[in-house]
Amino acid sequence: MMMGFGFIGLLLMLLFWGMLIAGAVWLVKAILTGGANSGVLVERNRLSASEILNQRYAKGEITREQYALMSEDLQD
């Protein structure tokens, strides 16, 4: 029945099917939640507008003048 593999063959078969099922569950979860980047996007959505503005200025994405204008708009 097990072609001579015995108990080790049974364990390997269970390990194989367990890994296959776990991989399928992981794949479905990744597809439904948007993949690996979903955690980053959720965290970014939790930041306030002023925090995002501060980060963009710190990264050099916007100039000092743009930062001042945007900061003033947010305070209004």
mmCIF file of the N, C-alpha and C atoms, coordinates in Angstrom:
data_MODEL
# 
_entry.id   MODEL 
# 
loop_
_atom_site.group_PDB 
_atom_site.id 
_atom_site.type_symbol 
_atom_site.label_atom_id 
_atom_site.label_alt_id 
_atom_site.label_comp_id 
_atom_site.label_asym_id 
_atom_site.label_entity_id 
_atom_site.label_seq_id 
_atom_site.pdbx_PDB_ins_code 
_atom_site.Cartn_x 
_atom_site.Cartn_y 
_atom_site.Cartn_z 
_atom_site.occupancy 
_atom_site.B_iso_or_equiv 
_atom_site.pdbx_formal_charge 
_atom_site.auth_seq_id 
_atom_site.auth_comp_id 
_atom_site.auth_asym_id 
_atom_site.auth_atom_id 
_atom_site.pdbx_PDB_model_num 
ATOM 1   N N  . MET A 1 1  ? 0.823  -1.194 0.000  1.00 0.00 ? 1  MET A N  1 
ATOM 2   C CA . MET A 1 1  ? 0.000  0.000  0.000  1.00 0.00 ? 1  MET A CA 1 
ATOM 3   C C  . MET A 1 1  ? 0.872  1.265  0.000  1.00 0.00 ? 1  MET A C  1 
ATOM 4   N N  . MET A 1 2  ? 1.869  1.322  0.856  1.00 0.00 ? 2  MET A N  1 
ATOM 5   C CA . MET A 1 2  ? 2.712  2.515  0.937  1.00 0.00 ? 2  MET A CA 1 
ATOM 6   C C  . MET A 1 2  ? 4.038  2.290  0.215  1.00 0.00 ? 2  MET A C  1 
ATOM 7   N N  . MET A 1 3  ? 4.161  1.214  -0.497 1.00 0.00 ? 3  MET A N  1 
ATOM 8   C CA . MET A 1 3  ? 5.353  0.868  -1.267 1.00 0.00 ? 3  MET A CA 1 
ATOM 9   C C  . MET A 1 3  ? 6.617  0.816  -0.414 1.00 0.00 ? 3  MET A C  1 
ATOM 10  N N  . GLY A 1 4  ? 6.488  0.335  0.840  1.00 0.00 ? 4  GLY A N  1 
ATOM 11  C CA . GLY A 1 4  ? 7.644  0.124  1.670  1.00 0.00 ? 4  GLY A CA 1 
ATOM 12  C C  . GLY A 1 4  ? 8.139  1.326  2.442  1.00 0.00 ? 4  GLY A C  1 
ATOM 13  N N  . PHE A 1 5  ? 7.462  2.455  2.363  1.00 0.00 ? 5  PHE A N  1 
ATOM 14  C CA . PHE A 1 5  ? 7.930  3.643  3.080  1.00 0.00 ? 5  PHE A CA 1 
ATOM 15  C C  . PHE A 1 5  ? 7.460  3.656  4.524  1.00 0.00 ? 5  PHE A C  1 
ATOM 16  N N  . GLY A 1 6  ? 6.368  2.992  4.828  1.00 0.00 ? 6  GLY A N  1 
ATOM 17  C CA . GLY A 1 6  ? 5.880  2.864  6.191  1.00 0.00 ? 6  GLY A CA 1 
ATOM 18  C C  . GLY A 1 6  ? 5.530  4.186  6.837  1.00 0.00 ? 6  GLY A C  1 
ATOM 19  N N  . PHE A 1 7  ? 5.942  4.316  8.083  1.00 0.00 ? 7  PHE A N  1 
ATOM 20  C CA . PHE A 1 7  ? 5.596  5.485  8.892  1.00 0.00 ? 7  PHE A CA 1 
ATOM 21  C C  . PHE A 1 7  ? 6.206  6.774  8.342  1.00 0.00 ? 7  PHE A C  1 
ATOM 22  N N  . ILE A 1 8  ? 7.427  6.712  7.849  1.00 0.00 ? 8  ILE A N  1 
ATOM 23  C CA . ILE A 1 8  ? 8.089  7.900  7.286  1.00 0.00 ? 8  ILE A CA 1 
ATOM 24  C C  . ILE A 1 8  ? 7.349  8.379  6.042  1.00 0.00 ? 8  ILE A C  1 
ATOM 25  N N  . GLY A 1 9  ? 6.892  7.441  5.242  1.00 0.00 ? 9  GLY A N  1 
ATOM 26  C CA . GLY A 1 9  ? 6.123  7.807  4.056  1.00 0.00 ? 9  GLY A CA 1 
ATOM 27  C C  . GLY A 1 9  ? 4.825  8.492  4.424  1.00 0.00 ? 9  GLY A C  1 
ATOM 28  N N  . LEU A 1 10 ? 4.165  8.003  5.467  1.00 0.00 ? 10 LEU A N  1 
ATOM 29  C CA . LEU A 1 10 ? 2.931  8.629  5.938  1.00 0.00 ? 10 LEU A CA 1 
ATOM 30  C C  . LEU A 1 10 ? 3.199  10.060 6.403  1.00 0.00 ? 10 LEU A C  1 
ATOM 31  N N  . LEU A 1 11 ? 4.270  10.259 7.167  1.00 0.00 ? 11 LEU A N  1 
ATOM 32  C CA . LEU A 1 11 ? 4.610  11.604 7.640  1.00 0.00 ? 11 LEU A CA 1 
ATOM 33  C C  . LEU A 1 11 ? 4.935  12.546 6.479  1.00 0.00 ? 11 LEU A C  1 
ATOM 34  N N  . LEU A 1 12 ? 5.680  12.045 5.512  1.00 0.00 ? 12 LEU A N  1 
ATOM 35  C CA . LEU A 1 12 ? 6.014  12.881 4.357  1.00 0.00 ? 12 LEU A CA 1 
ATOM 36  C C  . LEU A 1 12 ? 4.776  13.242 3.555  1.00 0.00 ? 12 LEU A C  1 
ATOM 37  N N  . MET A 1 13 ? 3.847  12.297 3.423  1.00 0.00 ? 13 MET A N  1 
ATOM 38  C CA . MET A 1 13 ? 2.610  12.569 2.694  1.00 0.00 ? 13 MET A CA 1 
ATOM 39  C C  . MET A 1 13 ? 1.786  13.632 3.434  1.00 0.00 ? 13 MET A C  1 
ATOM 40  N N  . LEU A 1 14 ? 1.682  13.499 4.763  1.00 0.00 ? 14 LEU A N  1 
ATOM 41  C CA . LEU A 1 14 ? 0.934  14.488 5.548  1.00 0.00 ? 14 LEU A CA 1 
ATOM 42  C C  . LEU A 1 14 ? 1.601  15.866 5.477  1.00 0.00 ? 14 LEU A C  1 
ATOM 43  N N  . LEU A 1 15 ? 2.918  15.884 5.523  1.00 0.00 ? 15 LEU A N  1 
ATOM 44  C CA . LEU A 1 15 ? 3.650  17.146 5.409  1.00 0.00 ? 15 LEU A CA 1 
ATOM 45  C C  . LEU A 1 15 ? 3.421  17.788 4.049  1.00 0.00 ? 15 LEU A C  1 
ATOM 46  N N  . PHE A 1 16 ? 3.473  16.983 3.003  1.00 0.00 ? 16 PHE A N  1 
ATOM 47  C CA . PHE A 1 16 ? 3.245  17.495 1.650  1.00 0.00 ? 16 PHE A CA 1 
ATOM 48  C C  . PHE A 1 16 ? 1.858  18.114 1.524  1.00 0.00 ? 16 PHE A C  1 
ATOM 49  N N  . TRP A 1 17 ? 0.817  17.385 1.931  1.00 0.00 ? 17 TRP A N  1 
ATOM 50  C CA . TRP A 1 17 ? -0.542 17.901 1.803  1.00 0.00 ? 17 TRP A CA 1 
ATOM 51  C C  . TRP A 1 17 ? -0.783 19.094 2.719  1.00 0.00 ? 17 TRP A C  1 
ATOM 52  N N  . GLY A 1 18 ? -0.182 19.074 3.905  1.00 0.00 ? 18 GLY A N  1 
ATOM 53  C CA . GLY A 1 18 ? -0.317 20.218 4.811  1.00 0.00 ? 18 GLY A CA 1 
ATOM 54  C C  . GLY A 1 18 ? 0.302  21.475 4.230  1.00 0.00 ? 18 GLY A C  1 
ATOM 55  N N  . MET A 1 19 ? 1.485  21.330 3.632  1.00 0.00 ? 19 MET A N  1 
ATOM 56  C CA . MET A 1 19 ? 2.146  22.480 2.994  1.00 0.00 ? 19 MET A CA 1 
ATOM 57  C C  . MET A 1 19 ? 1.348  22.964 1.788  1.00 0.00 ? 19 MET A C  1 
ATOM 58  N N  . LEU A 1 20 ? 0.801  22.043 1.023  1.00 0.00 ? 20 LEU A N  1 
ATOM 59  C CA . LEU A 1 20 ? 0.008  22.407 -0.144 1.00 0.00 ? 20 LEU A CA 1 
ATOM 60  C C  . LEU A 1 20 ? -1.241 23.181 0.260  1.00 0.00 ? 20 LEU A C  1 
ATOM 61  N N  . ILE A 1 21 ? -1.929 22.711 1.287  1.00 0.00 ? 21 ILE A N  1 
ATOM 62  C CA . ILE A 1 21 ? -3.140 23.403 1.757  1.00 0.00 ? 21 ILE A CA 1 
ATOM 63  C C  . ILE A 1 21 ? -2.780 24.755 2.364  1.00 0.00 ? 21 ILE A C  1 
ATOM 64  N N  . ALA A 1 22 ? -1.714 24.822 3.160  1.00 0.00 ? 22 ALA A N  1 
ATOM 65  C CA . ALA A 1 22 ? -1.286 26.092 3.755  1.00 0.00 ? 22 ALA A CA 1 
ATOM 66  C C  . ALA A 1 22 ? -0.901 27.096 2.671  1.00 0.00 ? 22 ALA A C  1 
ATOM 67  N N  . GLY A 1 23 ? -0.227 26.633 1.629  1.00 0.00 ? 23 GLY A N  1 
ATOM 68  C CA . GLY A 1 23 ? 0.135  27.522 0.519  1.00 0.00 ? 23 GLY A CA 1 
ATOM 69  C C  . GLY A 1 23 ? -1.078 28.047 -0.215 1.00 0.00 ? 23 GLY A C  1 
ATOM 70  N N  . ALA A 1 24 ? -2.072 27.189 -0.400 1.00 0.00 ? 24 ALA A N  1 
ATOM 71  C CA . ALA A 1 24 ? -3.302 27.631 -1.071 1.00 0.00 ? 24 ALA A CA 1 
ATOM 72  C C  . ALA A 1 24 ? -4.040 28.663 -0.228 1.00 0.00 ? 24 ALA A C  1 
ATOM 73  N N  . VAL A 1 25 ? -4.103 28.443 1.075  1.00 0.00 ? 25 VAL A N  1 
ATOM 74  C CA . VAL A 1 25 ? -4.768 29.404 1.977  1.00 0.00 ? 25 VAL A CA 1 
ATOM 75  C C  . VAL A 1 25 ? -4.029 30.733 1.953  1.00 0.00 ? 25 VAL A C  1 
ATOM 76  N N  . TRP A 1 26 ? -2.691 30.676 2.003  1.00 0.00 ? 26 TRP A N  1 
ATOM 77  C CA . TRP A 1 26 ? -1.894 31.909 1.967  1.00 0.00 ? 26 TRP A CA 1 
ATOM 78  C C  . TRP A 1 26 ? -2.110 32.670 0.660  1.00 0.00 ? 26 TRP A C  1 
ATOM 79  N N  . LEU A 1 27 ? -2.152 31.947 -0.453 1.00 0.00 ? 27 LEU A N  1 
ATOM 80  C CA . LEU A 1 27 ? -2.351 32.569 -1.759 1.00 0.00 ? 27 LEU A CA 1 
ATOM 81  C C  . LEU A 1 27 ? -3.709 33.240 -1.854 1.00 0.00 ? 27 LEU A C  1 
ATOM 82  N N  . VAL A 1 28 ? -4.749 32.573 -1.398 1.00 0.00 ? 28 VAL A N  1 
ATOM 83  C CA . VAL A 1 28 ? -6.095 33.162 -1.430 1.00 0.00 ? 28 VAL A CA 1 
ATOM 84  C C  . VAL A 1 28 ? -6.142 34.398 -0.539 1.00 0.00 ? 28 VAL A C  1 
ATOM 85  N N  . LYS A 1 29 ? -5.546 34.318 0.646  1.00 0.00 ? 29 LYS A N  1 
ATOM 86  C CA . LYS A 1 29 ? -5.526 35.468 1.557  1.00 0.00 ? 29 LYS A CA 1 
ATOM 87  C C  . LYS A 1 29 ? -4.766 36.641 0.940  1.00 0.00 ? 29 LYS A C  1 
ATOM 88  N N  . ALA A 1 30 ? -3.631 36.368 0.293  1.00 0.00 ? 30 ALA A N  1 
ATOM 89  C CA . ALA A 1 30 ? -2.836 37.428 -0.323 1.00 0.00 ? 30 ALA A CA 1 
ATOM 90  C C  . ALA A 1 30 ? -3.606 38.088 -1.466 1.00 0.00 ? 30 ALA A C  1 
ATOM 91  N N  . ILE A 1 31 ? -4.334 37.306 -2.233 1.00 0.00 ? 31 ILE A N  1 
ATOM 92  C CA . ILE A 1 31 ? -5.108 37.857 -3.342 1.00 0.00 ? 31 ILE A CA 1 
ATOM 93  C C  . ILE A 1 31 ? -6.256 38.712 -2.824 1.00 0.00 ? 31 ILE A C  1 
ATOM 94  N N  . LEU A 1 32 ? -6.945 38.247 -1.801 1.00 0.00 ? 32 LEU A N  1 
ATOM 95  C CA . LEU A 1 32 ? -8.110 38.969 -1.292 1.00 0.00 ? 32 LEU A CA 1 
ATOM 96  C C  . LEU A 1 32 ? -7.748 40.226 -0.514 1.00 0.00 ? 32 LEU A C  1 
ATOM 97  N N  . THR A 1 33 ? -6.581 40.241 0.126  1.00 0.00 ? 33 THR A N  1 
ATOM 98  C CA . THR A 1 33 ? -6.203 41.410 0.928  1.00 0.00 ? 33 THR A CA 1 
ATOM 99  C C  . THR A 1 33 ? -5.278 42.365 0.187  1.00 0.00 ? 33 THR A C  1 
ATOM 100 N N  . GLY A 1 34 ? -4.884 42.065 -1.015 1.00 0.00 ? 34 GLY A N  1 
ATOM 101 C CA . GLY A 1 34 ? -4.056 42.978 -1.791 1.00 0.00 ? 34 GLY A CA 1 
ATOM 102 C C  . GLY A 1 34 ? -2.574 42.669 -1.740 1.00 0.00 ? 34 GLY A C  1 
ATOM 103 N N  . GLY A 1 35 ? -2.160 41.545 -1.251 1.00 0.00 ? 35 GLY A N  1 
ATOM 104 C CA . GLY A 1 35 ? -0.757 41.153 -1.286 1.00 0.00 ? 35 GLY A CA 1 
ATOM 105 C C  . GLY A 1 35 ? 0.059  41.671 -0.130 1.00 0.00 ? 35 GLY A C  1 
ATOM 106 N N  . ALA A 1 36 ? 1.336  41.676 -0.292 1.00 0.00 ? 36 ALA A N  1 
ATOM 107 C CA . ALA A 1 36 ? 2.268  42.024 0.764  1.00 0.00 ? 36 ALA A CA 1 
ATOM 108 C C  . ALA A 1 36 ? 2.237  43.496 1.118  1.00 0.00 ? 36 ALA A C  1 
ATOM 109 N N  . ASN A 1 37 ? 1.879  44.339 0.202  1.00 0.00 ? 37 ASN A N  1 
ATOM 110 C CA . ASN A 1 37 ? 1.881  45.774 0.447  1.00 0.00 ? 37 ASN A CA 1 
ATOM 111 C C  . ASN A 1 37 ? 0.666  46.251 1.216  1.00 0.00 ? 37 ASN A C  1 
ATOM 112 N N  . SER A 1 38 ? -0.296 45.383 1.464  1.00 0.00 ? 38 SER A N  1 
ATOM 113 C CA . SER A 1 38 ? -1.513 45.820 2.125  1.00 0.00 ? 38 SER A CA 1 
ATOM 114 C C  . SER A 1 38 ? -1.247 46.367 3.520  1.00 0.00 ? 38 SER A C  1 
ATOM 115 N N  . GLY A 1 39 ? -0.294 45.787 4.254  1.00 0.00 ? 39 GLY A N  1 
ATOM 116 C CA . GLY A 1 39 ? 0.032  46.287 5.581  1.00 0.00 ? 39 GLY A CA 1 
ATOM 117 C C  . GLY A 1 39 ? 0.580  47.695 5.538  1.00 0.00 ? 39 GLY A C  1 
ATOM 118 N N  . VAL A 1 40 ? 1.381  48.008 4.553  1.00 0.00 ? 40 VAL A N  1 
ATOM 119 C CA . VAL A 1 40 ? 1.947  49.341 4.398  1.00 0.00 ? 40 VAL A CA 1 
ATOM 120 C C  . VAL A 1 40 ? 0.849  50.334 4.069  1.00 0.00 ? 40 VAL A C  1 
ATOM 121 N N  . LEU A 1 41 ? -0.071 49.969 3.196  1.00 0.00 ? 41 LEU A N  1 
ATOM 122 C CA . LEU A 1 41 ? -1.144 50.878 2.811  1.00 0.00 ? 41 LEU A CA 1 
ATOM 123 C C  . LEU A 1 41 ? -2.082 51.150 3.965  1.00 0.00 ? 41 LEU A C  1 
ATOM 124 N N  . VAL A 1 42 ? -2.377 50.139 4.769  1.00 0.00 ? 42 VAL A N  1 
ATOM 125 C CA . VAL A 1 42 ? -3.245 50.335 5.921  1.00 0.00 ? 42 VAL A CA 1 
ATOM 126 C C  . VAL A 1 42 ? -2.589 51.280 6.904  1.00 0.00 ? 42 VAL A C  1 
ATOM 127 N N  . GLU A 1 43 ? -1.299 51.095 7.159  1.00 0.00 ? 43 GLU A N  1 
ATOM 128 C CA . GLU A 1 43 ? -0.588 51.965 8.084  1.00 0.00 ? 43 GLU A CA 1 
ATOM 129 C C  . GLU A 1 43 ? -0.534 53.392 7.557  1.00 0.00 ? 43 GLU A C  1 
ATOM 130 N N  . ARG A 1 44 ? -0.348 53.570 6.254  1.00 0.00 ? 44 ARG A N  1 
ATOM 131 C CA . ARG A 1 44 ? -0.279 54.906 5.685  1.00 0.00 ? 44 ARG A CA 1 
ATOM 132 C C  . ARG A 1 44 ? -1.623 55.620 5.805  1.00 0.00 ? 44 ARG A C  1 
ATOM 133 N N  . ASN A 1 45 ? -2.733 54.890 5.706  1.00 0.00 ? 45 ASN A N  1 
ATOM 134 C CA . ASN A 1 45 ? -4.055 55.496 5.824  1.00 0.00 ? 45 ASN A CA 1 
ATOM 135 C C  . ASN A 1 45 ? -4.354 55.940 7.242  1.00 0.00 ? 45 ASN A C  1 
ATOM 136 N N  . ARG A 1 46 ? -3.633 55.439 8.218  1.00 0.00 ? 46 ARG A N  1 
ATOM 137 C CA . ARG A 1 46 ? -3.873 55.815 9.609  1.00 0.00 ? 46 ARG A CA 1 
ATOM 138 C C  . ARG A 1 46 ? -3.173 57.123 9.974  1.00 0.00 ? 46 ARG A C  1 
ATOM 139 N N  . LEU A 1 47 ? -2.278 57.600 9.143  1.00 0.00 ? 47 LEU A N  1 
ATOM 140 C CA . LEU A 1 47 ? -1.566 58.839 9.433  1.00 0.00 ? 47 LEU A CA 1 
ATOM 141 C C  . LEU A 1 47 ? -2.474 60.030 9.159  1.00 0.00 ? 47 LEU A C  1 
ATOM 142 N N  . SER A 1 48 ? -2.295 61.073 9.951  1.00 0.00 ? 48 SER A N  1 
ATOM 143 C CA . SER A 1 48 ? -3.053 62.296 9.706  1.00 0.00 ? 48 SER A CA 1 
ATOM 144 C C  . SER A 1 48 ? -2.430 63.052 8.535  1.00 0.00 ? 48 SER A C  1 
ATOM 145 N N  . ALA A 1 49 ? -3.176 64.012 8.037  1.00 0.00 ? 49 ALA A N  1 
ATOM 146 C CA . ALA A 1 49 ? -2.706 64.795 6.893  1.00 0.00 ? 49 ALA A CA 1 
ATOM 147 C C  . ALA A 1 49 ? -1.426 65.558 7.239  1.00 0.00 ? 49 ALA A C  1 
ATOM 148 N N  . SER A 1 50 ? -1.345 66.089 8.444  1.00 0.00 ? 50 SER A N  1 
ATOM 149 C CA . SER A 1 50 ? -0.146 66.839 8.830  1.00 0.00 ? 50 SER A CA 1 
ATOM 150 C C  . SER A 1 50 ? 1.067  65.913 8.970  1.00 0.00 ? 50 SER A C  1 
ATOM 151 N N  . GLU A 1 51 ? 0.840  64.678 9.426  1.00 0.00 ? 51 GLU A N  1 
ATOM 152 C CA . GLU A 1 51 ? 1.950  63.732 9.527  1.00 0.00 ? 51 GLU A CA 1 
ATOM 153 C C  . GLU A 1 51 ? 2.469  63.348 8.148  1.00 0.00 ? 51 GLU A C  1 
ATOM 154 N N  . ILE A 1 52 ? 1.558  63.160 7.211  1.00 0.00 ? 52 ILE A N  1 
ATOM 155 C CA . ILE A 1 52 ? 1.963  62.848 5.840  1.00 0.00 ? 52 ILE A CA 1 
ATOM 156 C C  . ILE A 1 52 ? 2.725  64.018 5.245  1.00 0.00 ? 52 ILE A C  1 
ATOM 157 N N  . LEU A 1 53 ? 2.250  65.240 5.493  1.00 0.00 ? 53 LEU A N  1 
ATOM 158 C CA . LEU A 1 53 ? 2.926  66.431 5.000  1.00 0.00 ? 53 LEU A CA 1 
ATOM 159 C C  . LEU A 1 53 ? 4.335  66.534 5.579  1.00 0.00 ? 53 LEU A C  1 
ATOM 160 N N  . ASN A 1 54 ? 4.470  66.279 6.873  1.00 0.00 ? 54 ASN A N  1 
ATOM 161 C CA . ASN A 1 54 ? 5.797  66.321 7.516  1.00 0.00 ? 54 ASN A CA 1 
ATOM 162 C C  . ASN A 1 54 ? 6.734  65.278 6.912  1.00 0.00 ? 54 ASN A C  1 
ATOM 163 N N  . GLN A 1 55 ? 6.226  64.090 6.649  1.00 0.00 ? 55 GLN A N  1 
ATOM 164 C CA . GLN A 1 55 ? 7.051  63.042 6.046  1.00 0.00 ? 55 GLN A CA 1 
ATOM 165 C C  . GLN A 1 55 ? 7.488  63.419 4.640  1.00 0.00 ? 55 GLN A C  1 
ATOM 166 N N  . ARG A 1 56 ? 6.577  63.977 3.853  1.00 0.00 ? 56 ARG A N  1 
ATOM 167 C CA . ARG A 1 56 ? 6.921  64.364 2.482  1.00 0.00 ? 56 ARG A CA 1 
ATOM 168 C C  . ARG A 1 56 ? 7.985  65.460 2.483  1.00 0.00 ? 56 ARG A C  1 
ATOM 169 N N  . TYR A 1 57 ? 7.887  66.407 3.406  1.00 0.00 ? 57 TYR A N  1 
ATOM 170 C CA . TYR A 1 57 ? 8.890  67.472 3.501  1.00 0.00 ? 57 TYR A CA 1 
ATOM 171 C C  . TYR A 1 57 ? 10.238 66.891 3.951  1.00 0.00 ? 57 TYR A C  1 
ATOM 172 N N  . ALA A 1 58 ? 10.184 65.978 4.917  1.00 0.00 ? 58 ALA A N  1 
ATOM 173 C CA . ALA A 1 58 ? 11.420 65.372 5.409  1.00 0.00 ? 58 ALA A CA 1 
ATOM 174 C C  . ALA A 1 58 ? 12.114 64.549 4.327  1.00 0.00 ? 58 ALA A C  1 
ATOM 175 N N  . LYS A 1 59 ? 11.349 63.930 3.448  1.00 0.00 ? 59 LYS A N  1 
ATOM 176 C CA . LYS A 1 59 ? 11.926 63.137 2.364  1.00 0.00 ? 59 LYS A CA 1 
ATOM 177 C C  . LYS A 1 59 ? 12.416 63.997 1.206  1.00 0.00 ? 59 LYS A C  1 
ATOM 178 N N  . GLY A 1 60 ? 12.055 65.274 1.213  1.00 0.00 ? 60 GLY A N  1 
ATOM 179 C CA . GLY A 1 60 ? 12.475 66.162 0.142  1.00 0.00 ? 60 GLY A CA 1 
ATOM 180 C C  . GLY A 1 60 ? 11.558 66.127 -1.070 1.00 0.00 ? 60 GLY A C  1 
ATOM 181 N N  . GLU A 1 61 ? 10.349 65.599 -0.895 1.00 0.00 ? 61 GLU A N  1 
ATOM 182 C CA . GLU A 1 61 ? 9.406  65.517 -2.011 1.00 0.00 ? 61 GLU A CA 1 
ATOM 183 C C  . GLU A 1 61 ? 8.787  66.882 -2.337 1.00 0.00 ? 61 GLU A C  1 
ATOM 184 N N  . ILE A 1 62 ? 8.749  67.764 -1.343 1.00 0.00 ? 62 ILE A N  1 
ATOM 185 C CA . ILE A 1 62 ? 8.180  69.102 -1.553 1.00 0.00 ? 62 ILE A CA 1 
ATOM 186 C C  . ILE A 1 62 ? 9.162  70.142 -1.027 1.00 0.00 ? 62 ILE A C  1 
ATOM 187 N N  . THR A 1 63 ? 9.036  71.354 -1.560 1.00 0.00 ? 63 THR A N  1 
ATOM 188 C CA . THR A 1 63 ? 9.925  72.446 -1.147 1.00 0.00 ? 63 THR A CA 1 
ATOM 189 C C  . THR A 1 63 ? 9.412  73.091 0.135  1.00 0.00 ? 63 THR A C  1 
ATOM 190 N N  . ARG A 1 64 ? 10.249 73.978 0.681  1.00 0.00 ? 64 ARG A N  1 
ATOM 191 C CA . ARG A 1 64 ? 9.859  74.696 1.910  1.00 0.00 ? 64 ARG A CA 1 
ATOM 192 C C  . ARG A 1 64 ? 8.616  75.554 1.677  1.00 0.00 ? 64 ARG A C  1 
ATOM 193 N N  . GLU A 1 65 ? 8.543  76.175 0.513  1.00 0.00 ? 65 GLU A N  1 
ATOM 194 C CA . GLU A 1 65 ? 7.393  77.032 0.195  1.00 0.00 ? 65 GLU A CA 1 
ATOM 195 C C  . GLU A 1 65 ? 6.117  76.194 0.065  1.00 0.00 ? 65 GLU A C  1 
ATOM 196 N N  . GLN A 1 66 ? 6.231  75.059 -0.604 1.00 0.00 ? 66 GLN A N  1 
ATOM 197 C CA . GLN A 1 66 ? 5.078  74.180 -0.738 1.00 0.00 ? 66 GLN A CA 1 
ATOM 198 C C  . GLN A 1 66 ? 4.636  73.671 0.635  1.00 0.00 ? 66 GLN A C  1 
ATOM 199 N N  . TYR A 1 67 ? 5.597  73.334 1.463  1.00 0.00 ? 67 TYR A N  1 
ATOM 200 C CA . TYR A 1 67 ? 5.292  72.859 2.810  1.00 0.00 ? 67 TYR A CA 1 
ATOM 201 C C  . TYR A 1 67 ? 4.547  73.942 3.598  1.00 0.00 ? 67 TYR A C  1 
ATOM 202 N N  . ALA A 1 68 ? 5.035  75.177 3.540  1.00 0.00 ? 68 ALA A N  1 
ATOM 203 C CA . ALA A 1 68 ? 4.403  76.267 4.269  1.00 0.00 ? 68 ALA A CA 1 
ATOM 204 C C  . ALA A 1 68 ? 2.981  76.498 3.798  1.00 0.00 ? 68 ALA A C  1 
ATOM 205 N N  . LEU A 1 69 ? 2.764  76.481 2.470  1.00 0.00 ? 69 LEU A N  1 
ATOM 206 C CA . LEU A 1 69 ? 1.419  76.671 1.931  1.00 0.00 ? 69 LEU A CA 1 
ATOM 207 C C  . LEU A 1 69 ? 0.478  75.549 2.349  1.00 0.00 ? 69 LEU A C  1 
ATOM 208 N N  . MET A 1 70 ? 0.950  74.334 2.229  1.00 0.00 ? 70 MET A N  1 
ATOM 209 C CA . MET A 1 70 ? 0.106  73.186 2.565  1.00 0.00 ? 70 MET A CA 1 
ATOM 210 C C  . MET A 1 70 ? -0.183 73.139 4.060  1.00 0.00 ? 70 MET A C  1 
ATOM 211 N N  . SER A 1 71 ? 0.808  73.461 4.863  1.00 0.00 ? 71 SER A N  1 
ATOM 212 C CA . SER A 1 71 ? 0.621  73.478 6.308  1.00 0.00 ? 71 SER A CA 1 
ATOM 213 C C  . SER A 1 71 ? -0.399 74.533 6.711  1.00 0.00 ? 71 SER A C  1 
ATOM 214 N N  . GLU A 1 72 ? -0.332 75.674 6.062  1.00 0.00 ? 72 GLU A N  1 
ATOM 215 C CA . GLU A 1 72 ? -1.295 76.749 6.321  1.00 0.00 ? 72 GLU A CA 1 
ATOM 216 C C  . GLU A 1 72 ? -2.700 76.317 5.916  1.00 0.00 ? 72 GLU A C  1 
ATOM 217 N N  . ASP A 1 73 ? -2.834 75.636 4.794  1.00 0.00 ? 73 ASP A N  1 
ATOM 218 C CA . ASP A 1 73 ? -4.133 75.142 4.355  1.00 0.00 ? 73 ASP A CA 1 
ATOM 219 C C  . ASP A 1 73 ? -4.704 74.128 5.340  1.00 0.00 ? 73 ASP A C  1 
ATOM 220 N N  . LEU A 1 74 ? -3.859 73.287 5.888  1.00 0.00 ? 74 LEU A N  1 
ATOM 221 C CA . LEU A 1 74 ? -4.340 72.292 6.827  1.00 0.00 ? 74 LEU A CA 1 
ATOM 222 C C  . LEU A 1 74 ? -4.797 72.888 8.148  1.00 0.00 ? 74 LEU A C  1 
ATOM 223 N N  . GLN A 1 75 ? -4.195 74.015 8.537  1.00 0.00 ? 75 GLN A N  1 
ATOM 224 C CA . GLN A 1 75 ? -4.567 74.648 9.785  1.00 0.00 ? 75 GLN A CA 1 
ATOM 225 C C  . GLN A 1 75 ? -5.888 75.382 9.674  1.00 0.00 ? 75 GLN A C  1 
ATOM 226 N N  . ASP A 1 76 ? -6.286 75.722 8.474  1.00 0.00 ? 76 ASP A N  1 
ATOM 227 C CA . ASP A 1 76 ? -7.573 76.434 8.279  1.00 0.00 ? 76 ASP A CA 1 
ATOM 228 C C  . ASP A 1 76 ? -8.739 75.549 8.344  1.00 0.00 ? 76 ASP A C  1 
# 
